[in-house]
Structures are given as C-alpha cells and as structure tokens.
Amino acid sequence: MEKRERQRRFETLLREHQRIVFKVAGVYARNPHDRDDLAQEIAAQLWRSFGAFDARRAKFTTWMYRVALNVAISHVRSTKRSGVDQVDPLDDVHLETMGAATATHDEAALHDERIAELHAFIAQLDPLNRALILLYLEDRSYAEIAEVLGISETNVATKLGRIKQKLRGQMTAAETAGVQHGTR
C-alpha cells in the first residue's frame, strides 16, 4: 500500500473510532491536560504500529483497544515509578446516567452518588482489571475482551465475576453505612 494511501486509511479509521482513544485516556489519566497528552501518545503509537495491523487476524477496533490499553497501562506504570499518582476515577462523561432526567431530585442525587461510588471503585482497580471493566462496560464480548487483553475467555469470566462480587460488596457496605448515618 502506498504511503499516502496508508496514511489516509489510518486517519479515516482513527477518526471513525477516536472515541476508543478518548475513553481509554479518560479512564487512565487524572485531568484534561493529562488526558489530552495520553490520547496523543495513544494516537502516535497507533500510527507507529499501523504497519503491523493485520485485518485478517483482528478487527481494527480490537487491535486499537489493545494498543491503546498497552500505552495507557505503560503510562500508569511510568507515573507510579516517578512517584506521581495520576490515576483518577472515570468522569460522568464516560458512564451514561440512566433515567436521571426523569427521576425526582432525591432519586437523581442517589443515582449520582452511586455513579460516584462506581467511579471510585473502578479507580481502585489495577490497570489490567480497569481495562477489563472498561471493555465490559463497552459491551464487548468475552471473546473480544480476551483477544484485546491476551487472556482466555475463562479468565475474563472469572475476573469479571470477582470484580462484580467485590463491587456488590462495596456498594452494599456503602449503602449500609449511608443508612446508618442517615444519608440514604
């Protein structure tokens, strides 16, 4: 493929699927400036790796997630080594609020509180499990998650089961504490 044609193809694919880059950057970086930097780093690595992309072996989005998550996880590891913790929970932009527009004020406040608790929970996960839950929340199949992360479907199912169980426990504990303190 001619260099100019390859570049056009890459730019088209990146534009069509740029949401993946921004979603991954949003999960792994603290503030808007860091997110932008990480998104640029991901895009640059996607371009550098594009020559190795083989459409016969993987869908573009699967390959894109794999590259983006590897860059993001490397970013997290390098910031930990430098002693700077730049990982933060997801912003509300990344998880849609469901029905809050029609809910009463109290229901909306409870919904917002539960979303914040979910964000805090996700932020506590290690980078691999954060990637796993991101792909799960994107409604990716276990097969696709396994392919992106390089683990078996059984391992995906096991890890997701453990994450869900831990989340249920934390949400129940938070709810119980809220009831005891009269906040719910």
Backbone torsions as a table, in degrees:
resi	resn	phi	psi	omega
1	MET	NA	133.8	179.3
2	GLU	-62.2	146.2	-176.3
3	LYS	-56.1	-46.6	-178.6
4	ARG	-64.4	-41.1	178.9
5	GLU	-66.1	-42.3	177.8
6	ARG	-60.5	-43.0	180.0
7	GLN	-64.5	-42.5	178.0
8	ARG	-62.6	-42.8	179.4
9	ARG	-62.2	-44.2	178.9
10	PHE	-61.7	-47.9	-178.7
11	GLU	-60.5	-39.5	178.1
12	THR	-64.5	-48.4	179.9
13	LEU	-63.3	-41.5	179.5
14	LEU	-63.9	-43.7	179.6
15	ARG	-62.8	-42.5	-179.5
16	GLU	-64.7	-31.1	-173.9
17	HIS	-120.9	22.9	-177.1
18	GLN	-60.9	-24.2	178.8
19	ARG	-56.6	-35.6	178.6
20	ILE	-61.4	-45.8	-179.7
21	VAL	-60.0	-47.6	-177.4
22	PHE	-69.1	-34.9	178.2
23	LYS	-66.0	-46.7	179.2
24	VAL	-63.2	-45.5	179.1
25	ALA	-61.1	-38.6	179.8
26	GLY	-66.4	-30.1	179.9
27	VAL	-78.5	-28.1	-172.0
28	TYR	-109.2	-1.0	-179.1
29	ALA	-127.9	148.2	-171.3
30	ARG	-75.8	-54.9	-171.6
31	ASN	-120.8	167.8	-175.8
32	PRO	-55.6	-39.9	179.6
33	HIS	-63.7	-45.8	178.7
34	ASP	-64.2	-38.2	178.0
35	ARG	-62.4	-44.1	178.6
36	ASP	-62.2	-43.5	178.9
37	ASP	-61.3	-45.5	-179.6
38	LEU	-65.4	-40.0	178.0
39	ALA	-61.5	-40.8	177.5
40	GLN	-66.0	-40.2	178.4
41	GLU	-63.1	-41.5	178.1
42	ILE	-63.6	-46.8	-179.5
43	ALA	-61.5	-40.6	179.2
44	ALA	-64.1	-42.1	179.3
45	GLN	-68.8	-35.2	175.8
46	LEU	-60.2	-44.1	179.5
47	TRP	-64.8	-45.1	179.9
48	ARG	-61.5	-32.6	-176.7
49	SER	-92.3	-8.7	-173.0
50	PHE	-58.3	-33.7	178.7
51	GLY	-61.6	-26.8	-179.9
52	ALA	-89.5	-8.3	179.7
53	PHE	-66.1	129.3	-179.9
54	ASP	-122.9	106.2	-177.3
55	ALA	-63.0	-18.7	178.1
56	ARG	-76.5	-23.3	-176.1
57	ARG	-97.0	-27.9	-177.2
58	ALA	-155.4	152.6	172.7
59	LYS	-68.9	153.3	-179.5
60	PHE	-58.9	-43.0	-177.5
61	THR	-65.3	-36.1	177.4
62	THR	-64.2	-47.8	177.8
63	TRP	-60.8	-42.3	-178.6
64	MET	-62.5	-45.2	176.4
65	TYR	-59.0	-44.4	-178.2
66	ARG	-58.7	-49.1	179.9
67	VAL	-64.2	-47.3	-177.4
68	ALA	-61.3	-44.0	-179.7
69	LEU	-68.1	-37.9	177.0
70	ASN	-62.5	-43.0	178.2
71	VAL	-63.8	-45.4	-178.3
72	ALA	-64.1	-43.6	179.6
73	ILE	-65.8	-39.9	175.3
74	SER	-62.2	-39.2	177.8
75	HIS	-60.7	-46.0	179.5
76	VAL	-61.5	-45.4	-179.8
77	ARG	-62.9	-40.6	-179.2
78	SER	-69.7	-34.8	177.7
79	THR	-71.8	-32.5	175.5
80	LYS	-66.0	-40.9	178.6
81	ARG	-63.2	-33.8	-179.3
82	SER	-83.0	-2.0	177.0
83	GLY	83.2	10.2	179.8
84	VAL	-107.9	122.2	177.6
85	ASP	-94.1	105.9	-177.0
86	GLN	-110.8	14.7	-180.0
87	VAL	-92.1	135.7	-177.5
88	ASP	-139.6	161.6	177.6
89	PRO	-64.2	162.9	176.2
90	LEU	-60.4	147.8	172.0
91	ASP	-80.5	162.4	177.3
92	ASP	-59.5	-23.7	179.4
93	VAL	-59.8	-30.1	-172.0
94	HIS	-86.4	-19.6	176.4
95	LEU	-123.2	123.4	-177.0
96	GLU	-70.5	140.7	173.3
97	THR	-81.9	133.8	-173.6
98	MET	-106.2	109.2	173.8
99	GLY	77.6	5.4	-177.0
100	ALA	-64.4	-27.4	-178.4
101	ALA	-66.1	-31.4	-178.8
102	THR	-100.1	-4.7	-178.4
103	ALA	-78.6	158.7	174.6
104	THR	-70.5	170.6	-179.1
105	HIS	-58.0	-45.6	-179.7
106	ASP	-63.9	-41.5	178.4
107	GLU	-65.0	-41.0	178.9
108	ALA	-64.3	-41.5	179.2
109	ALA	-64.1	-42.9	178.2
110	LEU	-64.3	-42.0	178.3
111	HIS	-60.2	-47.7	179.2
112	ASP	-60.0	-40.1	179.5
113	GLU	-64.8	-41.9	179.8
114	ARG	-67.8	-37.9	176.3
115	ILE	-63.5	-43.0	178.9
116	ALA	-61.9	-39.9	177.3
117	GLU	-63.9	-40.5	177.5
118	LEU	-63.2	-43.3	178.3
119	HIS	-60.2	-45.3	-179.8
120	ALA	-62.5	-41.3	178.6
121	PHE	-61.3	-47.9	-179.0
122	ILE	-61.4	-38.9	-179.5
123	ALA	-63.6	-26.1	-179.0
124	GLN	-80.4	-14.7	-178.0
125	LEU	-71.8	151.9	175.3
126	ASP	-69.9	162.9	-174.2
127	PRO	-54.9	-39.7	-179.7
128	LEU	-65.4	-46.0	-179.6
129	ASN	-69.5	-30.7	174.8
130	ARG	-64.6	-41.2	176.8
131	ALA	-63.9	-42.0	179.9
132	LEU	-59.8	-47.7	-178.3
133	ILE	-70.2	-33.9	176.1
134	LEU	-59.8	-48.0	180.0
135	LEU	-65.8	-37.9	177.8
136	TYR	-63.3	-44.6	179.3
137	LEU	-67.7	-19.0	175.7
138	GLU	-85.3	5.3	-179.3
139	ASP	62.3	33.3	175.2
140	ARG	-77.2	147.3	179.2
141	SER	-71.9	159.3	176.8
142	TYR	-58.6	-37.3	179.8
143	ALA	-62.7	-44.4	-179.5
144	GLU	-68.6	-40.9	177.4
145	ILE	-59.9	-44.5	179.5
146	ALA	-60.1	-43.3	-179.2
147	GLU	-65.3	-44.1	-179.4
148	VAL	-63.1	-45.2	-174.3
149	LEU	-88.8	-10.3	179.1
150	GLY	72.3	32.9	177.0
151	ILE	-126.9	168.6	-178.5
152	SER	-77.5	158.9	176.4
153	GLU	-61.1	-36.9	177.8
154	THR	-61.7	-42.4	178.5
155	ASN	-64.5	-39.1	176.6
156	VAL	-59.3	-50.2	-178.1
157	ALA	-61.4	-42.8	-179.6
158	THR	-64.2	-48.8	-179.2
159	LYS	-62.8	-43.2	179.0
160	LEU	-63.8	-40.4	176.9
161	GLY	-59.4	-43.4	178.9
162	ARG	-66.6	-41.6	179.1
163	ILE	-63.2	-45.1	-180.0
164	LYS	-62.9	-41.9	179.7
165	GLN	-63.6	-43.9	178.9
166	LYS	-64.0	-42.7	178.7
167	LEU	-61.7	-46.3	178.5
168	ARG	-57.4	-43.7	179.0
169	GLY	-61.7	-45.0	-179.9
170	GLN	-67.4	-40.6	-179.4
171	MET	-67.4	-40.0	177.9
172	THR	-64.7	-43.7	178.8
173	ALA	-62.9	-41.7	179.1
174	ALA	-65.3	-40.0	179.2
175	GLU	-66.6	-42.4	178.1
176	THR	-62.3	-43.9	178.7
177	ALA	-63.6	-39.1	178.9
178	GLY	-64.6	-39.4	179.0
179	VAL	-67.7	-41.1	-179.9
180	GLN	-64.9	-32.3	-179.1
181	HIS	-94.4	2.1	177.4
182	GLY	73.7	20.3	179.8
183	THR	-93.1	-7.4	178.8
184	ARG	-127.5	NA	NA
